[in-house]
Amino acid sequence: MIKNAIAYITRKRNRTLIIFIILTIVLSCLYSCLTIMKSSDEIEKALYESSNSSISITKKDGNYFNVNEFKDIEKLKEVEEIIMQYDGLAKLKDAKVV
């Protein structure tokens, strides 16, 4: 069977060469498409991680939150990090601004 295949290839050199070139082109295009898909997935993941998505929560009545109220948020698998931050206004008493 291998002898017949070798004999066919040697008899039909032009046809075999054309088929080989076509297969090489198709496989190289397929490889490049898969590489582009892989790199685009990696870029998408990097952009998603570096987008610095955040959320800011404030109370309607202007009061302050208790830190223990946010313990359940830390348990969510989508939340990687919690940075508690206080934003507020202050007035200076008994001093002078330089």
C-alpha positions in Angstrom: 0.0 0.0 0.0 2.9 2.4 0.8 4.5 1.4 -2.5 1.4 2.3 -4.4 1.2 5.7 -2.6 4.9 6.4 -3.4 4.4 5.3 -7.0 1.3 7.6 -7.4 3.2 10.6 -6.0 6.1 10.0 -8.3 3.8 9.7 -11.3 1.7 12.7 -10.6 4.3 15.2 -9.4 2.6 18.4 -10.5 -0.8 17.4 -9.0 0.9 16.3 -5.7 2.9 19.6 -5.6 -0.3 21.7 -6.1 -2.2 19.8 -3.4 0.8 20.1 -1.1 0.9 23.9 -1.7 -2.8 24.3 -1.2 -2.8 22.2 2.1 0.2 24.3 3.3 -1.6 27.5 2.6 -4.8 26.4 4.3 -3.0 25.1 7.4 -0.9 28.2 7.7 -4.1 30.4 7.5 -5.8 28.2 10.1 -2.7 28.5 12.4 -2.6 32.2 12.0 -6.4 32.5 12.8 -6.0 30.4 15.9 -3.0 32.5 17.0 -5.0 35.7 16.5 -7.9 34.3 18.5 -5.6 33.3 21.3 -3.9 36.7 21.5 -7.2 38.6 21.3 -8.5 36.5 24.3 -5.3 37.4 26.2 -5.7 41.1 25.4 -9.3 41.0 26.4 -8.4 39.4 29.7 -5.6 42.0 30.3 -7.9 44.9 29.5 -10.6 43.5 31.8 -8.2 43.2 34.7 -6.6 46.6 34.1 -9.9 48.5 33.7 -9.9 49.3 37.4 -13.6 48.7 37.7 -14.9 50.0 41.0 -18.1 51.0 42.8 -18.8 53.7 45.2 -21.6 53.3 47.8 -23.1 56.1 49.8 -26.1 56.2 52.1 -29.1 58.3 51.2 -29.4 59.9 54.6 -25.8 61.0 54.7 -24.8 58.8 57.7 -21.8 56.6 57.8 -21.6 52.9 57.1 -20.4 50.4 59.6 -17.4 48.3 58.4 -19.1 45.1 59.4 -21.9 45.7 56.9 -19.5 44.8 54.0 -18.3 41.4 55.2 -20.7 39.6 52.8 -19.2 41.5 49.8 -15.7 40.0 50.5 -17.2 36.5 50.1 -18.2 37.1 46.5 -15.9 35.4 44.0 -16.0 38.3 41.6 -14.6 40.7 44.2 -10.9 40.5 44.4 -10.1 43.4 46.7 -12.0 45.9 48.9 -10.5 49.2 49.7 -12.5 51.1 52.3 -12.1 54.8 51.9 -13.7 57.8 53.7 -14.6 60.8 51.7 -15.8 63.8 53.7 -15.4 67.5 54.3 -13.7 69.0 57.3 -13.5 72.5 58.8 -10.4 73.8 60.4 -10.9 75.1 64.0 -8.6 77.3 66.0 -5.9 77.4 63.3 -4.9 79.4 60.3 -4.4 78.1 56.8 -1.0 79.0 55.5 
